[in-house]
Amino acid sequence: MADRSLSIANPNPLFTGFWEKVALGIFAVVLLYILVLISGTDPLGPLSSFWAISIALTGATLLFTWQKYRKTTPGIKNDGVWFSGMMARGAIGWILGIFLTGFYVLLYWFPGSLGMGQGADGANIGLIAVFDPFSYWIKGQPASEWFMYGFFYSVAILLMGIKFLVKYRHSTYHQIRTWSVIFFQLAFAFTIPEILLSLNMPYNNFFNMWPLNYYFFFDWNINQMMEAGTLGIFMLGWGIALVLIISPLLTYFYGKRWYCSWVCGCGGLAETAGDPFRHLSDKSLKAWKIERWMVHLVLVFAVVMTALVFYSFFSGKASIWIFDSYQIRAWYGFLIGAAFSGVVGVGFYPIMGSRVWCRFGCPAAAILGIQQRYFSRFRITANGSQCISCGNCSTYCEMGIDVKWYAQRGQDVIRAACVGCGICASVCPRGVLRLENGPEINQRASEQRVITVQGLKMDA
């Protein structure tokens, strides 16, 4: 007979206890209720429905997290992920991936199919109407589909961030950076931009920097900021300084982790909601080659588009030679801003891992990666003599870096792709890896005069 005491402590990662099933059941009820709202029926009314959904999601997440980790010892528990239907590209994983991908397709191009629209009197109806009370409270305006999406996005980072905090409770580094991404998402990515709208100011996330914020230098955005007075001029100046001064300076001292793992909303969702899928990233050399080509091609695309936008802004001409700035920006918004960063970037979590967009497409990550690779003091050091080649570091690197290759040779990890999340150091059973701010790249080359070739040390 099976030992039912497992339902209390739940040491078996493949066994779901009673209260965990209750939490999953609540999630299912919330999803069913959202489908009812999409159909145009609101049994409770907008305000009651909003609070019912919010409280149910929060309660279910806290219950599931508490029951899963309350009697486990501190430390990362990734046992059984390759036997999970959701976390090992099984049937549940594919269903979830198709569901997320389909949701983003509908959100970007067919919002009406998600119950987001207006009635004959112009008032919101369906699911979007549920968020009107909250939207009026924050900015004095009815909700939009992007307000609703921003709410769900922020709640996902908050609740999955709490789960992440409990799971990684043994690490001060993970605690601080998780609270950081939660704070920046709730404050700078969601609340402050909406408050700015209530003040008749331009919508602005102060830490969504170009070229990730590809429309920052668009003529309509610049005109909005110029017309907004002192605060608008500050927004423009801050955005330029963030790209040219603040970001390079912070990257020099701390690597791209200051942004990709501590501030960015895309990285925040990947680190929290995407954490169960980090091991699915492809570590092959072929994937690395594709990654380098794709991410830098997107960067070139963003730079060319922005240059054309500047040309049109200052010259008053829409095109130069065969390039039309308005068509180029439209194609960029469709292919990169929506299809890649949204549909593929999040929808493919259960199939390709949690950092698909950050690794293969984000132009900001490409710039930060170049700075980190050649001009930064940040590196992950490795004590090769202690490495037992268990492979945990490579398995759980969400950026597809074969960290074990470096650890076995005692070489610093200075790859441009590394976002400094620190999971590789946390899963190492021997303490081989450390996140450090060391000498500059030209000093490292002179210090590392001993390399390893097929296990033999030779003078470089």
C-alpha positions in Angstrom: 0.0 0.0 0.0 1.3 3.5 -0.8 2.4 5.6 2.0 -0.2 8.4 2.1 2.1 10.5 4.5 3.7 11.7 1.2 0.7 14.0 0.8 1.8 16.0 3.8 5.5 16.6 3.2 5.3 15.7 -0.5 9.0 14.8 -0.9 8.2 13.1 -4.2 8.2 15.8 -6.9 6.0 13.6 -9.1 3.3 13.2 -6.4 0.7 15.9 -6.0 -0.8 16.2 -2.5 -4.4 16.9 -1.6 -4.0 20.7 -1.0 -1.9 21.1 -4.2 -4.8 19.5 -6.1 -7.2 21.9 -4.4 -5.0 24.8 -5.6 -4.9 23.5 -9.1 -8.7 23.0 -9.0 -9.0 26.7 -8.1 -6.9 27.7 -11.1 -9.2 25.6 -13.3 -12.3 27.3 -11.9 -10.8 30.7 -12.5 -10.0 29.8 -16.1 -13.5 28.5 -16.5 -14.9 31.8 -15.1 -12.7 33.8 -17.5 -14.2 31.8 -20.4 -17.7 32.7 -19.1 -16.7 36.4 -19.0 -15.3 36.2 -22.6 -18.7 34.9 -23.7 -20.2 38.2 -22.5 -21.8 37.0 -19.3 -20.7 38.5 -15.9 -22.5 36.6 -13.1 -21.0 38.8 -10.3 -20.6 42.2 -11.8 -17.3 43.9 -12.8 -16.0 44.9 -9.3 -16.9 41.6 -7.7 -15.5 39.6 -10.6 -12.3 41.5 -10.4 -11.8 40.8 -6.7 -12.9 37.2 -7.1 -10.4 36.5 -9.8 -7.6 38.4 -8.0 -8.2 36.7 -4.6 -8.6 33.2 -6.1 -5.4 33.4 -8.1 -3.5 34.8 -5.1 -4.9 32.2 -2.7 -4.3 29.3 -5.1 -0.7 30.3 -5.8 0.1 30.7 -2.1 -1.6 27.4 -1.2 0.2 25.5 -3.9 3.6 27.0 -3.0 3.2 26.5 0.7 2.2 22.9 0.4 4.9 22.1 -2.1 7.9 23.6 -0.2 6.9 24.0 3.4 8.5 20.8 4.6 11.4 20.7 2.2 14.9 21.7 3.2 16.4 24.9 1.7 18.0 24.4 -1.6 17.0 24.1 -5.2 14.8 21.0 -5.9 14.6 20.3 -9.6 14.1 16.5 -9.2 11.9 14.8 -11.7 11.6 17.6 -14.2 12.5 15.3 -17.1 9.6 13.0 -16.0 7.0 15.7 -16.0 4.5 16.0 -18.8 4.5 19.8 -18.5 8.3 20.4 -17.9 9.7 17.8 -20.3 7.9 18.7 -23.5 5.2 16.1 -22.8 1.6 16.3 -23.8 0.7 18.9 -21.1 3.7 21.0 -22.1 2.7 21.1 -25.7 -0.9 21.9 -24.8 0.3 24.7 -22.6 2.6 26.0 -25.3 -0.2 26.0 -27.9 -2.6 27.7 -25.4 -0.1 30.5 -24.6 0.9 31.0 -28.3 -2.8 31.1 -29.3 -3.6 33.6 -26.5 -0.9 36.0 -27.8 -2.0 35.6 -31.4 -5.6 36.5 -30.3 -4.4 39.3 -28.0 -2.4 41.1 -30.7 -4.5 40.6 -33.8 -8.0 39.4 -32.7 -8.7 41.0 -29.3 -12.5 40.9 -29.9 -12.4 37.1 -29.8 -11.2 37.3 -26.2 -14.2 39.2 -25.1 -12.4 42.6 -25.3 -14.6 45.2 -27.0 -17.1 47.9 -26.7 -20.9 47.8 -26.8 -23.2 50.1 -28.7 -22.8 52.8 -26.1 -19.0 52.7 -26.3 -18.7 51.1 -22.8 -16.4 48.0 -22.3 -18.1 44.6 -22.4 -17.0 41.1 -21.6 -13.8 40.3 -19.9 -12.3 43.8 -20.3 -15.2 45.4 -18.4 -14.1 43.5 -15.3 -11.0 45.7 -15.1 -12.8 49.0 -15.5 -13.2 49.7 -11.7 -9.5 49.1 -11.1 -8.6 51.2 -14.2 -10.8 54.1 -13.1 -9.2 53.9 -9.6 -5.7 54.2 -11.0 -6.0 56.6 -14.0 -9.6 57.7 -14.2 -10.2 56.0 -17.5 -11.8 52.8 -18.7 -9.6 49.7 -19.1 -8.0 48.7 -22.4 -6.9 45.3 -23.6 -3.3 46.4 -22.8 -4.3 47.5 -19.3 -5.8 44.1 -18.7 -2.8 42.4 -20.2 -0.4 44.5 -18.1 -2.4 43.5 -14.9 -2.2 39.8 -15.7 1.5 40.1 -16.6 2.3 41.9 -13.4 0.3 39.5 -11.3 2.1 36.6 -12.9 5.5 38.0 -12.0 4.3 38.8 -8.5 2.7 35.4 -7.7 5.3 33.3 -9.5 7.9 35.5 -7.9 6.6 34.5 -4.5 6.9 30.9 -5.5 10.4 31.5 -6.8 11.3 33.2 -3.4 10.2 30.2 -1.5 11.9 27.8 -3.8 15.2 29.7 -3.7 15.0 30.8 -0.1 18.5 29.6 0.7 20.1 32.3 -1.5 20.2 35.9 -0.6 21.2 36.8 -4.2 18.1 35.2 -5.6 15.9 36.8 -2.9 17.2 40.3 -3.7 17.0 40.1 -7.5 13.5 38.5 -7.4 12.2 41.3 -5.2 13.9 43.7 -7.6 12.1 42.4 -10.7 8.8 42.4 -8.8 9.3 46.0 -7.8 10.3 47.3 -11.2 7.4 45.4 -12.9 4.7 46.6 -10.4 6.0 50.2 -10.1 7.8 51.2 -13.3 6.3 48.9 -15.9 2.6 49.0 -14.7 1.6 51.5 -12.1 3.6 54.6 -12.9 2.9 54.6 -16.7 -0.9 54.4 -15.9 -0.7 57.2 -13.4 1.1 59.3 -16.0 -1.9 58.9 -18.3 -4.2 60.1 -15.5 -2.0 63.3 -15.4 -2.3 63.7 -19.2 1.4 62.8 -19.6 2.9 60.4 -22.1 2.8 56.7 -21.2 6.4 55.9 -20.2 8.2 53.1 -18.6 11.4 54.7 -17.4 13.4 51.5 -17.6 12.2 50.1 -20.9 15.1 51.3 -22.8 15.8 51.5 -26.6 16.1 49.3 -28.6 13.9 47.0 -26.5 11.5 50.0 -26.5 11.8 50.3 -30.2 9.3 53.1 -30.6 11.1 55.5 -28.1 12.5 57.5 -31.0 9.5 57.4 -33.2 8.3 60.9 -34.2 4.9 60.6 -32.4 6.6 59.6 -29.2 9.2 62.4 -29.3 6.5 64.9 -30.1 4.4 63.7 -27.1 7.4 64.1 -24.8 8.3 67.5 -26.2 4.8 68.7 -25.8 4.5 67.4 -22.2 6.6 70.2 -20.7 9.4 69.7 -18.1 8.5 66.1 -17.3 8.3 65.2 -20.9 11.8 66.7 -21.6 13.1 64.7 -18.6 11.6 61.5 -20.1 13.4 62.2 -23.3 16.7 63.1 -21.6 16.4 60.1 -19.3 15.8 57.7 -22.1 18.8 58.9 -24.0 21.1 58.9 -20.9 19.9 55.4 -20.1 21.1 54.1 -23.4 24.3 56.1 -23.7 25.6 56.6 -20.1 23.7 54.7 -17.4 23.4 51.3 -19.0 27.0 51.1 -20.3 28.3 52.2 -16.8 26.2 49.7 -14.9 27.1 47.0 -17.4 30.8 47.8 -17.0 30.6 47.1 -13.3 27.9 44.4 -13.0 27.4 42.9 -16.5 24.1 42.7 -18.3 22.6 41.1 -15.2 21.7 44.6 -13.8 19.1 44.8 -16.5 18.3 41.3 -17.8 17.9 39.7 -14.3 17.1 42.6 -12.0 15.0 45.2 -14.0 13.6 44.0 -17.3 10.0 42.8 -17.4 10.7 40.2 -20.1 13.5 38.8 -18.0 11.3 39.1 -14.9 8.6 36.9 -16.4 11.2 34.4 -17.6 12.8 34.2 -14.2 9.5 33.7 -12.3 6.8 32.2 -14.5 9.4 30.6 -16.8 11.5 29.1 -14.1 10.1 25.5 -14.4 11.2 25.5 -18.1 14.7 26.8 -17.9 16.3 23.4 -18.5 14.6 23.1 -21.9 17.0 25.6 -23.5 19.1 24.1 -26.3 22.8 23.9 -25.3 24.1 22.7 -28.7 26.8 24.5 -30.7 24.3 24.7 -33.6 21.9 26.6 -31.4 24.7 29.0 -30.2 25.5 29.8 -33.9 21.8 30.4 -34.7 21.5 32.6 -31.6 24.4 34.8 -32.5 23.2 35.4 -36.0 19.5 36.0 -35.1 20.0 38.3 -32.1 22.5 40.5 -34.0 20.4 40.6 -37.1 17.5 41.9 -35.0 19.8 44.5 -33.6 20.8 45.6 -37.1 17.1 45.7 -38.0 16.4 47.9 -35.0 19.3 50.3 -35.7 18.4 50.7 -39.4 14.8 51.3 -38.6 15.7 53.9 -35.9 18.1 55.6 -38.4 15.3 55.8 -41.0 13.0 57.2 -38.3 15.5 59.9 -37.4 15.9 60.7 -41.1 12.2 61.1 -41.6 11.8 63.2 -38.4 14.5 65.7 -39.3 14.1 65.8 -43.1 10.3 65.5 -43.4 10.7 62.8 -46.0 9.1 59.4 -45.5 11.7 57.4 -47.5 15.3 57.3 -48.5 16.1 55.4 -51.7 14.0 52.2 -51.6 13.4 52.3 -47.8 10.2 53.7 -46.5 10.6 54.5 -42.7 6.9 53.9 -42.0 6.8 50.5 -43.7 10.0 49.5 -42.0 8.7 50.4 -38.6 5.4 48.6 -39.3 7.2 45.4 -40.3 9.5 45.7 -37.2 6.5 46.1 -34.9 4.7 43.1 -36.5 7.7 40.7 -36.8 9.7 41.7 -33.7 7.6 43.7 -31.4 4.6 41.3 -31.6 5.3 38.0 -33.2 8.8 37.4 -31.8 8.8 39.1 -28.4 5.2 38.3 -27.6 3.9 35.2 -29.4 7.2 33.2 -29.6 8.9 34.8 -26.6 6.3 33.7 -24.1 4.3 31.1 -25.9 7.3 28.9 -26.5 8.3 28.6 -22.8 7.2 25.0 -22.5 8.9 24.0 -25.7 12.2 26.0 -26.0 12.7 27.3 -22.4 12.1 30.6 -20.7 14.5 32.9 -22.5 13.7 32.3 -26.2 13.2 36.1 -26.8 16.1 37.2 -24.6 18.5 34.8 -26.2 17.5 34.9 -29.9 15.8 38.2 -30.5 16.2 40.9 -27.9 18.2 43.8 -29.4 18.8 45.4 -26.0 20.3 42.1 -24.8 22.5 42.0 -27.9 24.0 45.5 -27.1 24.4 44.6 -23.4 26.0 41.3 -24.4 28.6 43.0 -26.6 29.4 45.4 -23.7 29.6 42.6 -21.2 31.8 40.4 -23.4 34.4 43.1 -24.2 34.2 45.9 -21.7 32.7 44.5 -18.4 34.3 43.5 -15.1 31.6 40.9 -14.6 32.4 37.2 -15.0 31.5 33.8 -13.5 34.7 32.3 -12.1 35.2 28.5 -12.0 37.4 26.4 -9.7 38.0 23.6 -12.1 39.8 21.3 -9.6 36.5 21.0 -7.7 34.2 20.2 -10.7 32.7 16.7 -10.7 31.1 17.2 -14.2 27.6 16.6 -12.8 26.2 18.9 -15.5 23.7 20.7 -13.3 25.1 24.1 -14.3 24.6 23.5 -18.0 21.2 21.8 -17.6 19.7 24.7 -15.8 21.3 27.6 -17.8 18.3 29.2 -19.4 20.5 31.0 -21.9 21.8 27.8 -23.5 25.4 28.1 -22.2 27.3 24.9 -21.7 28.7 26.1 -18.4 30.1 22.7 -17.6 32.6 23.1 -20.5 34.1 26.2 -18.8 33.9 24.7 -15.3 35.8 21.6 -16.2 38.6 23.7 -17.6 38.6 26.3 -14.8 37.8 29.1 -17.2 35.8 32.2 -16.5 32.4 32.3 -18.2 32.4 35.6 -20.1 29.8 34.8 -22.7 27.8 37.7 -24.1 24.5 35.7 -23.6 25.0 35.3 -19.9 22.3 37.2 -17.9 24.0 36.6 -14.5 20.9 34.9 -13.0 23.3 32.9 -10.8 21.3 29.6 -11.1 24.4 27.7 -12.3 26.2 28.7 -9.1 23.2 27.8 -7.0 22.8 24.3 -8.4 26.5 23.4 -8.2 26.9 20.9 -5.4 30.6 21.7 -5.0 30.6 25.5 -5.0 32.7 25.6 -8.2 31.1 28.7 -9.7 31.0 32.3 -8.4 29.5 35.5 -9.7 32.2 38.1 -9.5 33.3 41.6 -10.7 36.9 41.0 -11.6 39.6 42.5 -13.9 38.7 43.9 -17.3 38.8 41.7 -20.3 42.3 42.7 -21.4 43.6 41.9 -17.9 41.9 38.5 -17.8 43.7 37.5 -21.0 47.1 38.1 -19.4 46.1 36.4 -16.2 44.7 33.2 -17.8 48.0 32.0 -19.4 47.2 28.4 -18.6 44.5 26.7 -20.6 43.3 23.1 -20.6 43.4 21.0 -23.8 41.9 17.5 -23.5 42.5 17.5 -19.7 46.2 18.5 -20.0 47.5 21.9 -18.8 49.7 23.6 -21.3 51.4 27.0 -21.3 49.6 29.5 -23.6 
